[in-house]
Amino acid sequence: MKRILFIEDEQHLSRFVEMELRREENEVVLAYDGATGLHLALGEDWDVILLDLMLPKMDGLEVCRQIRTIKKTPVIMLTARDGITDRVMGLDCGADDYLPKPFAIEELKARMRVVFRRQEEHTSKSQALLLFRDLSINRDLRIARRGGTEIGLTKREFDLLTTLVENAKRVMTREELLDKVWGFEAAVDTNVVDVYIRYLRNKIDDSKQDGYIRTIRGVGYMMNS
């Protein structure tokens, strides 16, 4: 299910598009003027905003510009103005796509799917890279670096460091680390976690700065920010 904001003053068109999108179990919220639409766009999180160009109270170009100063929510502009200049203005103000009216509902859905795929690819790439202080971890390539210099880690050491950085704001118990890093092989004693923490510290710590991994006595470990 996607959350969709449709800012359009033509109520018949709004209702039709709302009905079609709700059939696919999307949540659709309607706004009939630019000022109300901007308030909703900035006040809540949306998967996509469908935005008419010619609106009462505030035109679509200004709505789009103000959205872009604060949020990266995808915007598809829908308008009867189909000139090259209009399209360029719409895209230059920050719209992700521009669909002239009248349009087939299936084309609108197809363009929305393209926008969603782009967002998913961007999110996937962002999640592949973890950053903590001057450490960077590329999960796809399984490479860890400190200050740009690659650190040679074994599979267990890499998985242990990744798990700690993913949960950097909380304490990880030895049992949790054993389960996440060793998984079904976790029939070994929890002392193995202490051994691998020592291995990891020897490879990533720098004597000139505080250590990256902090011991919480009697509990486990967490990243030292």
C-alpha positions in Angstrom: 0.0 0.0 0.0 1.3 3.5 -0.9 0.3 6.8 0.6 -0.6 9.2 -2.2 -1.5 12.9 -2.0 -3.5 14.2 -5.0 -3.6 18.0 -5.3 -6.2 18.8 -7.9 -9.0 21.3 -8.1 -11.1 19.4 -10.6 -13.2 17.3 -8.3 -14.6 14.9 -10.9 -11.0 14.0 -12.0 -9.9 13.8 -8.3 -12.6 11.3 -7.4 -12.0 9.2 -10.4 -8.3 8.9 -9.8 -8.9 8.3 -6.1 -11.3 5.5 -6.9 -8.9 3.8 -9.3 -5.9 4.0 -7.0 -7.9 2.8 -4.0 -8.8 -0.3 -6.0 -5.2 -1.3 -5.6 -5.4 -0.8 -1.9 -3.5 2.6 -1.8 -4.3 5.3 0.7 -5.3 8.5 -1.2 -5.8 11.9 0.3 -7.3 14.8 -1.8 -6.6 18.5 -1.7 -8.4 21.0 -3.9 -6.2 24.0 -3.6 -2.4 24.7 -3.5 -2.3 26.0 0.0 -4.0 23.0 1.5 -2.0 20.7 -0.6 1.3 22.2 0.5 0.2 22.0 4.2 -0.5 18.3 3.7 2.6 17.7 1.7 4.9 19.1 4.3 3.0 17.9 7.3 2.9 14.2 6.5 5.0 11.5 4.7 3.9 10.4 1.3 5.1 7.9 -1.3 4.2 10.2 -4.2 2.4 13.5 -4.7 0.3 14.0 -7.8 0.2 17.8 -8.4 -1.9 19.9 -10.8 -0.2 22.9 -12.3 -3.1 25.4 -12.2 -4.5 25.6 -8.7 -6.4 28.1 -6.7 -4.6 29.9 -3.8 -1.1 28.7 -4.9 -0.1 27.4 -8.3 1.5 24.0 -8.7 5.0 25.3 -9.5 5.2 27.2 -6.3 3.8 24.2 -4.3 6.5 22.1 -5.9 9.3 24.6 -5.2 8.3 24.8 -1.5 8.1 21.0 -1.2 11.6 20.7 -2.6 13.1 23.1 -0.1 12.2 20.6 2.7 11.4 17.2 1.3 12.4 14.8 -1.5 9.0 13.2 -1.9 8.5 12.2 -5.6 6.2 14.6 -7.4 4.3 13.9 -10.7 2.9 17.0 -12.2 -0.5 16.6 -14.1 -1.7 19.5 -16.2 -3.5 20.5 -19.4 -0.6 22.8 -20.3 1.5 20.6 -22.5 3.9 23.1 -24.1 7.7 22.4 -24.0 8.2 25.5 -21.9 5.6 24.3 -19.4 7.2 20.9 -19.1 10.6 22.4 -18.6 9.3 24.7 -15.9 7.6 21.8 -14.1 10.7 19.6 -14.2 13.0 22.6 -13.2 11.0 23.3 -10.2 11.6 19.8 -8.9 9.0 17.5 -10.4 10.1 14.0 -11.1 7.7 13.5 -14.0 5.2 15.5 -16.1 2.0 14.0 -17.5 -0.3 16.1 -19.7 -4.1 15.9 -19.5 -6.1 14.1 -20.6 -4.3 11.0 -19.6 -5.1 7.3 -19.4 -5.2 6.0 -15.8 -3.0 3.1 -16.7 -0.3 5.4 -17.9 -0.5 7.3 -14.6 -0.1 4.1 -12.7 2.8 3.0 -14.9 4.6 6.3 -14.3 4.0 5.9 -10.6 5.5 2.4 -10.7 8.7 3.9 -12.3 8.9 6.5 -9.5 8.5 3.8 -6.8 11.2 1.6 -8.5 13.6 4.6 -8.5 12.9 5.2 -4.8 13.4 1.5 -3.9 16.7 1.5 -5.8 17.9 4.6 -4.1 16.9 3.2 -0.7 18.7 0.0 -1.4 21.9 1.8 -2.4 21.7 4.0 0.7 21.2 1.0 3.0 24.2 -0.8 1.5 26.6 1.7 3.0 26.9 2.1 6.8 28.8 5.0 8.3 30.0 5.4 11.9 32.5 8.0 12.9 35.3 7.5 10.3 34.3 3.9 9.6 32.5 3.0 6.5 31.0 -0.4 5.7 29.9 -1.5 2.3 27.6 -4.5 2.9 27.3 -5.3 -0.8 31.1 -5.5 -1.4 31.8 -6.6 2.2 34.5 -4.0 2.6 35.2 -2.0 5.8 37.3 1.1 5.8 38.6 3.4 8.5 39.3 6.9 7.2 39.4 5.6 3.6 41.9 2.8 4.4 40.5 -0.7 3.9 40.5 -3.0 7.0 41.2 -6.7 6.4 38.4 -8.5 8.3 37.4 -12.2 8.3 33.7 -13.0 7.6 32.9 -13.3 11.3 34.7 -10.0 12.1 32.9 -8.2 9.3 29.5 -9.6 10.3 30.2 -8.7 14.0 31.2 -5.1 13.1 28.2 -4.7 10.8 25.8 -5.9 13.5 27.2 -3.5 16.0 27.1 -0.5 13.7 23.5 -1.3 12.6 22.5 -1.2 16.3 24.9 1.6 17.2 22.4 3.3 19.6 21.8 0.4 21.9 23.7 -2.2 23.9 23.9 -5.6 22.2 24.1 -8.6 24.6 26.5 -11.4 24.0 23.5 -13.7 23.3 22.1 -11.3 20.7 25.4 -11.0 18.9 25.9 -14.8 19.0 22.5 -15.3 17.5 22.9 -12.6 14.7 26.5 -13.3 13.8 26.8 -17.1 14.3 23.2 -18.0 13.8 22.4 -21.7 13.9 26.1 -22.4 14.8 25.5 -20.6 18.1 25.9 -23.8 20.1 29.3 -22.4 21.1 29.9 -20.5 24.3 29.2 -16.8 24.5 32.9 -16.3 25.4 33.6 -16.6 21.6 31.9 -13.1 21.3 34.5 -11.7 23.7 37.3 -13.3 21.6 36.1 -11.8 18.4 35.5 -8.4 19.9 39.2 -8.5 20.9 40.2 -9.5 17.3 38.0 -6.6 16.0 39.5 -4.0 18.3 43.0 -5.0 17.3 42.1 -4.3 13.7 40.0 -1.2 13.8 41.1 0.8 16.9 43.6 3.6 16.6 45.8 4.5 19.6 45.2 8.2 18.8 41.5 8.1 19.5 38.9 6.4 21.7 38.1 2.8 20.8 35.1 2.2 18.6 33.6 -0.6 20.7 32.5 0.0 24.3 32.1 -2.8 26.9 29.0 -2.6 29.1 30.0 -4.8 32.0 27.7 -7.7 32.7 25.6 -7.0 29.6 27.5 -6.8 26.3 28.8 -4.3 23.8 27.9 -1.2 21.9 29.5 1.3 19.6 31.3 4.1 21.3 30.1 7.4 19.8 
